[in-house]
């Protein structure tokens, strides 16, 4: 995505869902059903905290957990299920500031307007016009606090742990009153608080002040039964036998001393889809050797360690546990 300024905006927005701006569910079961309708399998504890975030207007939901466990997908599923716009602020190392999170001015267009005014010998009202909404580039926070068709949007602030403490302080202020200040335009307040979801992979601790402002939930790796439900929703073409073997093998990998983080649920789904594309019926050491590095493990040290006899050992343990042949 490009624009007049040099920096690309960390904004991704989509509209989805068949609810067309419908009201949030009024029960925890309703929340679970709403997410299930978007193929997101949600446990009772997570459903409860999502329900509270929807019911207690203005309380952001802070989701923390390992990468790949489905934190970002919750925001996507909520937006689609509610028929609301999804606005995403992707955090990155190096620090965010108001220019990248709230707004920027379209300097290129302003310069064109200044040159045109000089040629027409027009001065009156030029300054006011240059700093009007016409030349304003809206970033995710400002966009989320602007009126949206269908109701308040879902604002996803993704991977907050990748940014720095000064931005956390700025974010705390913005989310306390759901307003931002643009010097040239004044204070802009959200007519209705957006549904805010913040995520963190816990590569560092997020400041307590921001956590206290939010509802909190730790999104853990699912147990075997829950991961079977997730895989059944996301890769329904996979047979029960293959699904059991895939999930048991991935869960076994999570107990190994890997060089990098263990594979998440996202990797489980990816691997199952890869195996389906290859018409694999059941796991074998050869299949594991051919596909493990492409879908599950992304570091050569881990891939080399789990080749050959080590992969066979894990597969034998998996089959003993799931009762496979």
C-alpha positions as CSV (number, residue, x, y, z in Angstrom):
1,X,0.0,0.0,0.0
2,X,1.4,3.4,-1.0
3,X,0.6,7.0,-0.5
4,X,2.0,10.4,-0.8
5,X,4.2,10.2,2.3
6,X,7.3,8.1,2.3
7,X,6.2,5.7,4.9
8,X,3.7,3.0,4.2
9,X,0.7,3.0,6.5
10,X,0.4,0.2,9.0
11,X,-3.3,-0.1,8.2
12,X,-5.2,-3.0,7.0
13,X,-9.0,-2.8,6.9
14,X,-11.6,-5.2,5.7
15,X,-15.4,-5.5,5.9
16,X,-17.0,-8.9,6.3
17,X,-19.7,-10.9,7.8
18,X,-23.4,-11.4,7.1
19,X,-24.6,-9.6,10.2
20,X,-24.5,-6.2,8.5
21,X,-23.7,-4.3,11.6
22,X,-25.7,-6.4,13.9
23,X,-25.7,-6.1,17.7
24,X,-23.2,-8.2,19.7
25,X,-24.5,-11.4,21.3
26,X,-26.1,-11.1,24.7
27,X,-24.8,-14.3,26.1
28,X,-21.5,-16.1,26.3
29,X,-22.9,-19.0,24.3
30,X,-23.9,-16.5,21.7
31,X,-20.3,-15.2,21.4
32,X,-19.1,-18.8,21.0
33,X,-21.7,-19.4,18.3
34,X,-20.8,-16.2,16.6
35,X,-17.1,-17.1,16.4
36,X,-17.9,-20.7,15.5
37,X,-19.8,-19.3,12.5
38,X,-16.5,-17.9,11.3
39,X,-14.7,-21.2,11.9
40,X,-13.1,-20.0,15.1
41,X,-13.4,-22.5,17.9
42,X,-13.6,-20.7,21.2
43,X,-13.4,-22.1,24.7
44,X,-15.7,-21.0,27.6
45,X,-13.0,-18.8,29.3
46,X,-12.1,-17.0,26.1
47,X,-15.8,-16.7,25.2
48,X,-16.5,-15.1,28.6
49,X,-13.8,-12.4,28.3
50,X,-14.8,-11.6,24.7
51,X,-18.4,-11.3,25.9
52,X,-17.4,-8.9,28.6
53,X,-15.4,-6.8,26.1
54,X,-18.5,-6.5,23.9
55,X,-20.8,-5.8,26.9
56,X,-18.7,-3.4,28.9
57,X,-18.4,-0.8,26.2
58,X,-15.0,0.9,26.1
59,X,-13.0,-1.9,27.7
60,X,-10.2,-3.1,25.4
61,X,-9.4,-6.8,25.4
62,X,-5.7,-7.6,25.8
63,X,-4.8,-11.1,24.4
64,X,-1.4,-12.5,25.2
65,X,0.2,-15.8,24.2
66,X,2.6,-17.5,21.9
67,X,2.6,-16.7,18.3
68,X,0.2,-18.8,16.2
69,X,-2.4,-19.6,18.8
70,X,-5.1,-17.5,17.2
71,X,-5.1,-14.1,18.9
72,X,-5.3,-12.1,15.7
73,X,-7.9,-14.4,14.2
74,X,-10.3,-13.5,17.1
75,X,-10.5,-9.9,15.9
76,X,-11.0,-11.0,12.3
77,X,-13.7,-13.5,13.3
78,X,-15.5,-10.8,15.5
79,X,-15.4,-8.3,12.7
80,X,-16.8,-10.7,10.2
81,X,-19.4,-12.1,12.5
82,X,-20.7,-8.7,13.6
83,X,-20.5,-7.2,10.1
84,X,-18.2,-4.5,11.3
85,X,-15.2,-3.0,9.7
86,X,-11.8,-4.4,10.8
87,X,-9.1,-1.7,11.3
88,X,-5.6,-3.1,12.0
89,X,-2.7,-1.2,13.5
90,X,0.3,-3.5,13.0
91,X,3.1,-2.7,15.5
92,X,6.7,-3.0,14.5
93,X,10.2,-2.6,16.0
94,X,11.6,0.9,15.8
95,X,8.6,2.5,17.5
96,X,5.3,3.9,16.3
97,X,4.3,7.5,16.8
98,X,1.2,9.7,16.2
99,X,2.2,10.2,12.6
100,X,2.0,6.5,11.8
101,X,-0.8,5.6,14.2
102,X,-3.2,8.6,14.1
103,X,-2.7,10.9,11.0
104,X,-0.4,12.5,8.6
105,X,-0.8,15.4,6.1
106,X,-0.6,14.7,2.4
107,X,2.4,17.0,1.9
108,X,2.6,16.2,-1.9
109,X,-1.0,17.3,-2.5
110,X,-0.5,20.3,-0.2
111,X,2.5,21.5,-2.3
112,X,0.5,21.1,-5.5
113,X,-2.2,23.2,-4.0
114,X,0.3,25.9,-2.9
115,X,1.7,26.1,-6.4
116,X,-1.7,26.3,-7.9
117,X,-2.6,29.1,-5.5
118,X,0.5,31.0,-6.4
119,X,-0.3,30.8,-10.0
120,X,-3.8,32.0,-9.4
121,X,-2.6,34.7,-7.0
122,X,-4.9,33.3,-4.3
123,X,-4.1,33.6,-0.7
124,X,-7.3,34.0,1.3
125,X,-8.3,30.8,3.1
126,X,-5.3,28.8,1.7
127,X,-3.9,27.9,5.1
128,X,-7.3,26.7,6.4
129,X,-7.9,24.7,3.3
130,X,-4.4,23.1,3.4
131,X,-5.1,21.7,6.9
132,X,-8.6,20.5,6.2
133,X,-9.9,17.0,6.0
134,X,-9.3,17.1,2.3
135,X,-5.5,16.7,2.8
136,X,-5.7,14.5,5.9
137,X,-4.4,10.9,5.7
138,X,-6.2,8.9,8.4
139,X,-4.2,6.3,10.2
140,X,-5.8,3.4,12.1
141,X,-6.5,5.1,15.5
142,X,-8.1,8.1,13.8
143,X,-10.0,5.9,11.4
144,X,-11.3,3.8,14.3
145,X,-12.6,6.9,16.1
146,X,-14.5,8.2,13.1
147,X,-18.1,7.2,12.4
148,X,-18.4,3.9,10.5
149,X,-21.3,2.5,8.6
150,X,-22.7,-0.5,10.4
151,X,-21.5,0.5,13.9
152,X,-18.3,0.8,15.8
153,X,-15.4,-1.0,14.1
154,X,-13.1,-3.6,15.5
155,X,-9.7,-2.1,16.1
156,X,-6.9,-4.6,16.2
157,X,-3.6,-3.4,17.7
158,X,-1.4,-6.3,16.7
159,X,1.8,-7.4,18.4
160,X,2.0,-4.5,20.8
161,X,5.1,-6.0,22.4
162,X,7.1,-5.1,19.3
163,X,6.7,-1.4,19.9
164,X,8.2,0.7,22.8
165,X,7.0,2.2,26.1
166,X,6.5,5.8,24.8
167,X,3.9,4.5,22.3
168,X,2.3,2.4,25.1
169,X,1.9,5.6,27.1
170,X,0.4,7.4,24.1
171,X,-1.9,4.5,23.4
172,X,-3.1,4.4,27.1
173,X,-4.1,8.1,26.8
174,X,-5.9,7.6,23.5
175,X,-7.8,4.5,24.7
176,X,-8.8,6.0,28.0
177,X,-11.1,8.6,26.5
178,X,-11.2,7.3,22.9
179,X,-10.1,10.6,21.5
180,X,-7.1,12.0,19.7
181,X,-5.8,15.5,19.2
182,X,-4.7,16.9,15.9
183,X,-3.1,20.3,16.4
184,X,-4.5,21.8,13.2
185,X,-8.1,20.4,13.7
186,X,-8.5,20.0,17.5
187,X,-9.7,17.0,19.5
188,X,-11.6,14.3,17.7
189,X,-13.6,11.9,19.9
190,X,-15.2,8.6,18.9
191,X,-19.0,8.9,18.7
192,X,-19.0,5.2,19.9
193,X,-16.0,3.4,21.3
194,X,-14.6,0.9,18.9
195,X,-14.2,-2.8,19.9
196,X,-10.5,-2.8,20.7
197,X,-8.3,-6.0,20.7
198,X,-4.7,-5.7,21.6
199,X,-2.3,-8.7,21.1
200,X,1.1,-9.5,22.4
201,X,3.5,-12.5,21.8
202,X,5.2,-11.5,25.1
203,X,8.6,-11.0,23.6
204,X,8.7,-8.3,26.3
205,X,6.4,-7.2,29.2
206,X,3.8,-4.7,28.4
207,X,3.4,-1.9,31.0
208,X,1.0,-2.7,33.9
209,X,-0.9,0.6,33.4
210,X,-2.0,-0.4,29.9
211,X,-2.9,-3.9,31.1
212,X,-5.0,-2.6,33.9
213,X,-7.0,-0.5,31.4
214,X,-7.9,-3.8,29.6
215,X,-9.6,-7.0,30.1
216,X,-7.0,-9.7,29.9
217,X,-6.8,-13.3,28.7
218,X,-3.8,-15.6,28.1
219,X,-4.4,-17.6,24.9
220,X,-2.7,-20.9,25.4
221,X,-2.1,-23.8,23.1
222,X,-5.3,-25.9,22.9
223,X,-5.5,-29.4,24.3
224,X,-5.9,-32.3,21.9
225,X,-9.7,-32.2,21.8
226,X,-9.9,-28.5,21.2
227,X,-7.3,-28.6,18.5
228,X,-9.2,-31.4,16.8
229,X,-12.2,-29.1,16.7
230,X,-10.2,-26.3,15.3
231,X,-8.7,-28.5,12.6
232,X,-12.1,-29.9,11.7
233,X,-13.4,-26.4,11.2
234,X,-10.4,-25.1,9.2
235,X,-9.5,-28.3,7.2
236,X,-12.7,-30.3,7.1
237,X,-11.4,-32.4,4.2
238,X,-8.8,-34.1,6.5
239,X,-9.8,-37.5,7.7
240,X,-10.1,-38.2,11.4
241,X,-7.1,-40.5,11.4
242,X,-4.8,-38.0,9.6
243,X,-6.1,-35.1,11.9
244,X,-5.3,-37.1,15.0
245,X,-1.8,-38.0,13.8
246,X,-1.1,-34.4,12.7
247,X,-2.3,-32.9,16.0
248,X,-0.6,-35.5,18.1
249,X,2.7,-35.0,16.2
250,X,2.6,-31.2,16.5
251,X,1.7,-31.4,20.2
252,X,4.6,-33.8,20.7
253,X,6.9,-31.2,18.9
254,X,5.8,-28.6,21.4
255,X,7.4,-30.6,24.2
256,X,10.7,-30.9,22.3
257,X,13.6,-28.5,23.0
258,X,13.4,-26.6,19.8
259,X,15.8,-23.8,18.7
260,X,12.9,-21.4,18.2
261,X,9.3,-21.2,19.4
262,X,7.1,-24.4,19.2
263,X,4.7,-24.6,16.3
264,X,1.3,-23.0,16.9
265,X,-2.2,-23.8,15.8
266,X,-1.6,-21.9,12.6
267,X,1.2,-24.3,11.7
268,X,-1.0,-27.3,12.5
269,X,-3.6,-26.1,10.0
270,X,-1.0,-25.3,7.4
271,X,0.6,-28.7,7.7
272,X,-2.7,-30.5,7.4
273,X,-3.6,-28.5,4.2
274,X,-0.2,-29.3,2.8
275,X,-0.7,-33.0,3.4
276,X,-4.2,-32.8,1.8
277,X,-2.7,-31.1,-1.3
278,X,-0.2,-34.0,-1.5
279,X,-3.0,-36.6,-1.1
280,X,-1.4,-38.0,2.1
281,X,-3.6,-40.4,3.9
282,X,-1.4,-41.0,7.0
283,X,1.9,-39.8,8.3
284,X,5.1,-41.7,7.6
285,X,8.8,-40.8,8.3
286,X,9.2,-40.0,4.6
287,X,6.2,-37.7,4.5
288,X,7.4,-36.0,7.6
289,X,10.9,-35.5,6.1
290,X,9.4,-34.0,3.0
291,X,7.0,-31.6,4.6
292,X,8.1,-30.7,8.1
293,X,10.5,-28.0,7.0
294,X,8.0,-26.3,4.7
295,X,5.0,-26.1,6.9
296,X,5.9,-26.7,10.6
297,X,9.6,-25.8,11.3
298,X,11.2,-22.7,9.9
299,X,14.7,-23.0,11.3
300,X,17.3,-25.3,9.8
301,X,18.7,-26.4,13.2
302,X,15.3,-27.8,14.2
303,X,14.7,-29.4,10.7
304,X,18.0,-31.2,10.8
305,X,17.5,-32.4,14.3
306,X,14.1,-33.9,13.5
307,X,15.1,-35.9,10.4
308,X,15.4,-39.6,10.1
309,X,15.3,-41.7,13.2
310,X,14.2,-38.8,15.4
311,X,11.1,-38.2,13.3
312,X,10.4,-42.0,13.3
313,X,10.7,-42.0,17.1
314,X,8.2,-39.2,17.5
315,X,5.8,-40.8,15.0
316,X,6.0,-44.2,16.9
317,X,5.1,-42.4,20.1
318,X,2.3,-40.6,18.4
319,X,0.8,-43.7,17.0
320,X,1.0,-45.4,20.4
321,X,-0.9,-42.6,22.0
322,X,-3.6,-42.2,19.4
323,X,-4.0,-45.9,18.7
324,X,-2.9,-45.7,15.1
325,X,-1.5,-48.6,13.2
